[in-house]
Amino acid sequence: MRRWRLPVVLTAALLAVTGCGGGVADDPNTINVTYHRYGNSTYVDTLMQRVKQQYEQAHPGKRVALDPVVAPEGEYLSKLQLRMRSPSTAPDVLYEDSFTINSDVAAGYLAPLDERLADWPDWDRFIDTTKQAGLATDGRTYGVPLDTDTRGIWFNRDLFTRAGLPADWKPRDWDAVLDAARQVERRFPDVIGLDLPLGKAEGEAVSMQTVEMLLYGTETGTLHDGKWIAPNRGFTEALEFVSTAVEEGLTQSKAQIADAQYDKKLRDDLTRQGKVAMRLDGSFAAGQWEASGWQDWPSTMSAAPMPARNGGGTVSMSGGWTLALSASGTKQDDAFEFVKLALNRDNITEYALSSGNLPSREDSAADPRITAANPLAGFWLGLLDDTHYRPTLPEYPKVSEEIQQSVLDVVGGADPAEVSERWAQQVRRIVEPANTRGG
């Protein structure tokens, strides 16, 4: 394997960012925990502060050095991978997106946890579906899930009933979704019929929450089944749905799609104001509304599963974050003790209550405080039975970038079939033709 060195400037920047170069890395009684903190999303920070106290009380003489990375999510992941390149800067415990598990395993950054999990009775308490989040393609587990989520359609009950739609609406297929948007917009022309991630600034949400939520409900049904499916009829059909919705004016406007601030605040503001009839979105939206002060959202909002293209089933996509151990760490026993404490029943329940995310443990999901805080928690948890995960392969981030570009092209008026063909060509270039098939 070719050896390489970090440039001097980059090495200096890395040391400056991490504050490492002695200290925590050299102290056998101190573990470093790195996680994401940005904007108003302080739930993880609150959890880590609490677990630090619990750990230090339970293990006299041991210390936890918390190392929050204050940056947007994409920058956090980049900075985390930069730190993982060197044992001197790699954290002992890291807050790891399930989306990056396989690429980080391929890079040699993460430690397998199977033997440790086999000796931890609490592992049997985790929801089986959520365990997929930390499972790599080599069959081993590298991350323990902190939370999970599911996706479906949030809809405004009041707008629906005033437009002549049922308050317990449950669409049978894609046409029923589009027809509901049309019916609402005929009655309320200033309302967004169907809001879904479409803008460049929304990044991975465009791939997972829009295209893949559609594609996984087609006959093709997946992006990858051992080989990347390119060309992909389901991908074309997903783009056709997006094209129809945009061109008929059923979605947010093209100006809103292009607005980098739309997802950060305006989408939730419009939803609260009764200006959005439907949102193809995640279970976590309720937590965002609570955090913004919209406490009475249950009086207005309901949810329905996203149907398959021609009916006969429903679709959900799941993600979530995990806690993982650095492969280069020399204090893995202490690090895993921290993980076990952070992910016990009480801590996961408290985290779910504060963040609005779904708990990863069965005993936490059964806690009556979860459904008291979110009347629809049972609905969203129920979608885990038929949920899907992204193909978290090392090539996926580049494939996802091409998905996002394809959506931008369709929003701009390009023909979905032509865009889909270009996407297939790009996928074949990224993963090599031998790793693809048509479908």
C-alpha positions, 0 to 999 in steps of 0.5 A: 500500500502506498504510504503518504504524509499529511502536509505540514500545514494540514498537520498543524491544523489538525493539532490545533483543532484537536488540541492533542499532542500529549495529555489525554492520549498519554493518560491511561486513566482518561478517555476522550469522547468526540461528538457533534454539537451545532446550533440548537442541537445540544441533546448529544452534548447534554447526554455526554455531560451527564454520562461523564458525571456518571462514569467518573462517579462509578469509576474513581480515578478515571476521567472523561475528556469531552471533545465536542466538534462545533460544526455543521454535520458534513464538516463534523464527519470530515473533521472526525475522519481527519482525527481518526487518521492518527492514533495520537488524535483519534478519540477513544469513543466517537459519535458515529453516523450509521451512514459512515460505518462501512467507509470508516471500517474500510479505512481501518478506523473502527474497532469490532465490538462483537465479543464485547457485545456478546458479554453485555446482557443489555445488547439483547434489549436493543430493537433488532432492526436498529442493530443494522445501523452498526453492522458492516458488510463484513458481518461484524458490528462496529457501532451501538445505536443511540437512536433511530428514526423512520420516515413517512408523510406528516400531514395537516389534519385541519387542512385536509378536512377543510379540503374534503380529505379524511382526517385519518387519511392513508394513501394507497399509492403514489397517485393518491399522494399527488391527488391529495396535494392537488385537492388541497392546492385547489382549495388553498392556492397559497399552501404547499401541497407536498413538501419534500427535500429537493434543494442542494443545501439539503444534501443527503436528505434529498437522496434518502428522504426523497429519492430512496423513499420513492425508489424503495417502493417501486418494483426495482425496490433498491439501489444495491442488491449485491451489485449496484442497479444502474440503469434502474427503472425505480430510480427513473420512476422516482424522478418522474414523481419528483418532476410531476410534483414540481412541474404541477406546482405541488411542492415548495417553489423553485425559489424556496428549493434554491434557498439554503435557509429553507430547511433550516427554519422556513420549512418548520415556520410554514408548517406551524403556520398551516401553510404546508399540507404534507411533508415527506419527512422523518419521525424526528420532525416532532422533536424539532417542533418541540424545540422551536416552541411549537408544543401543541403540534399534535392538535394539528399534525397527523402521520401516514405511511408512504405507500409503494408506487402501485400500492400493496405495501408501504415504505420507510427509511431509517438511519441513526447515530451510534457510539463506536470505538477507535481501532487505534485506541489503547483504552478500549475497555474503559471506552466500552464501559462509557458506551455501556453506561451512555446506552443504558435504558435510562440514558437512552430514554432521556435522550429520546425524550429530549431529542424527539428521536426514536429510542434504539432499545425495546425497554426504552420504547415501552416507557410510557413517557415516550408516548406521553411526550409524542402521541405518534411515537407508536406509529413511527416505531411501528414503521421499523417493521418494514424499514430500509437502510441505505447501502452504507458502502464506501462508494455510496457517498459518491453515488448519493452525490449523483442522486442529488445532482439528478434531482437538481437537474429534474427540478431545473426541468430536465427529462427524468429518463435522460437524467436517470440514464446519465446517473446510471453512467456516473454510477458505472464510472464510480463503482466500475461496470462489473459491479453493476447490473440493470434492473 
